[in-house]
Amino acid sequence: MPKRQVYSSKKHDTSQKNSQHSTSKEMHNELKKDLKKMGKSFFAGFDSFPKALKFESQESQEEIILFLRRHFVINLPWIFIAILLAIFPLLFSSLGFFSFLPDRFGFMTYLLWYIFILVYILEKFLSWLYNVYIVTDERIIDVDFHSLIYKKISETKIDKIEDVTYVQGGFVESFFNYGTVFIQTAAEKREFEFEHVTQPARVAKVLNQLILQEEQEKIEGRVR
Amino acid sequence: MATATFGDIIIDQTGIDPWGALKIVYLFAIVLYIIFALIVVRQITLMTGTLDGQISGSVKLLGKIHLLFSIFIFILALIVL
């Protein structure tokens, strides 16, 4: 079993850092500056302050801070399976597996086989593309599309977050710098999981900064 | 003397044309594929409705091209088989 690193930071642990910042606006600007340096990556599934992105239940003043999806590396197993499936017909033809079929049926059999692979690829790709995690200045949202017919959206307010933990373990996760962030909340849904997201340490840090910012906003009386 | 093919043997033994039956099976599979392509288009609409980003337009186009491709495959099967 691979050795896993677990990091945790509770809400009250960070409250002392609050005094280092004067206003929530300054904290927000600092966060923005930090994240802008990191840029964005489609394959790593990371984007900060995306301008051209909107989600269904977004409020007019709500700003998207982080947009995350699972790291592209987790797609490699199904890509490998698809490549293997694509090679199979070559093996069949060399063994003369479908030689009893008339040419026109042989052709259609191979075509149907590749259509099956295309269906498999499309389903997996869309599932990866639209299973996303969004962190806004007010809440976190987990968008899940299980298969092509089931949609589940969970969300919780930032001020309901109790504990942020991330787990990163094994060679692949360490090499590509991705892992899972666990978010314990005081809301109805007790735990959120940002699975296989890039730079989990950074994501956990951002969440902690947002918790602090939210607390500061409450002190300043700027709660939306 | 001509040798009997696999199809001839089946017709002799059962009286059923295996290629006609296989054609129906193939066409049915492609109809299922068209239904899948329609579900994909519908799902992409739902997904882009939930999350509208820079790639939404490209993904919608991909879904529509895929649907057209599935219809093309059905027509091709009708011609070839």
Boltz contact constraints between the chains, C-beta under 6 A:
constraints:
  - contact:
      token1: [A, 52]
      token2: [B, 54]
      max_distance: 6.0
  - contact:
      token1: [A, 53]
      token2: [B, 53]
      max_distance: 6.0
  - contact:
      token1: [A, 54]
      token2: [B, 52]
      max_distance: 6.0
  - contact:
      token1: [A, 55]
      token2: [B, 51]
      max_distance: 6.0
  - contact:
      token1: [A, 56]
      token2: [B, 50]
      max_distance: 6.0
  - contact:
      token1: [A, 100]
      token2: [B, 6]
      max_distance: 6.0
  - contact:
      token1: [A, 104]
      token2: [B, 80]
      max_distance: 6.0
  - contact:
      token1: [A, 104]
      token2: [B, 81]
      max_distance: 6.0
  - contact:
      token1: [A, 108]
      token2: [B, 26]
      max_distance: 6.0
  - contact:
      token1: [A, 112]
      token2: [B, 29]
      max_distance: 6.0
  - contact:
      token1: [A, 115]
      token2: [B, 33]
      max_distance: 6.0
  - contact:
      token1: [A, 119]
      token2: [B, 36]
      max_distance: 6.0
  - contact:
      token1: [A, 130]
      token2: [B, 47]
      max_distance: 6.0
  - contact:
      token1: [A, 148]
      token2: [B, 39]
      max_distance: 6.0
  - contact:
      token1: [A, 148]
      token2: [B, 43]
      max_distance: 6.0
